[in-house]
């Protein structure tokens, strides 16, 4: 499965090169790939969608990636399987998201302070992580609990579930 993991890294890098919203923006992309509107992708839809997205993977890598992501071994990828495989930012596998996990895949160049020369890459990455880090313990290491707490806090400040969903879709360009 090592080559499946390598193929996943290629796809993840392609998504993240557009910045933090790259992976979350795949919801719309997934729907576009789903030609028969079954809410799941078969291998051919997956292959065609990757090709159209400009993700440079060999035929063998596409198949291995598909099977790697198909956790329930159904022969199709549903949206949750697809995103679960892609949205994991923990590249080092230590259970935390750190600056090192983001380095080289999160595009800092569009950040205004990077463009102006005021901040270096490290500062942009740290600023991104600070959004999710616990307010009383800004250690630059984001746990799953901190990530969920961030969105629980956002959700609590929104009047309705429908508005929260709308807001998240807009923020992540879904």
C-alpha positions, 0 to 999 in steps of 0.5 A: 500500500506504500504506492497508494500512500504515495499517490494519495500524497500526490493528490493531496499536494495538488489539492493543497497547492491552491491553499487551505480551501483546496481539499474542502473545495473538492465537495463540488469537484466530487459532485462534478466527477459523479457522472451518474449522480449516485453520490459515489464514484466508480473507478472510471469516474474517479480516473476521469475526474482526476485526469480532468483536474490535472492530477498527474497520476499513472494508471496504476497509481489511480487504481491503487489510490482508488482502492486505498481510499475505498475503506469499506471495499465496496468498489466505489468511493463515497464522499466521506471516504474520499474526503477522509483520505484527503483532508488528513493534514497530519503528514508526519503521522504523529496525531497532530497538525504542525507547521512541518505537516503544512510546509510545502503543501500549503500555499503561502504566496497568496497571503498578503503579509507574505506578498509584502515581505512582512512575514516568512513562510513559517509565520504564515503557516503558524498564523493558519494553525493559530486559528485552530489552536487552543486560545490558552495553549498556543503550542502550534500543534493542532489536535483533532479535539482542538479542530472540533472545538474550533468548529463547535465554537463557530457553530454555537455563535450561529443562529441556525444549523442551516445558516452554519452550513451555508457559512461553512460552504462559503468559507471553504468554497464548497 
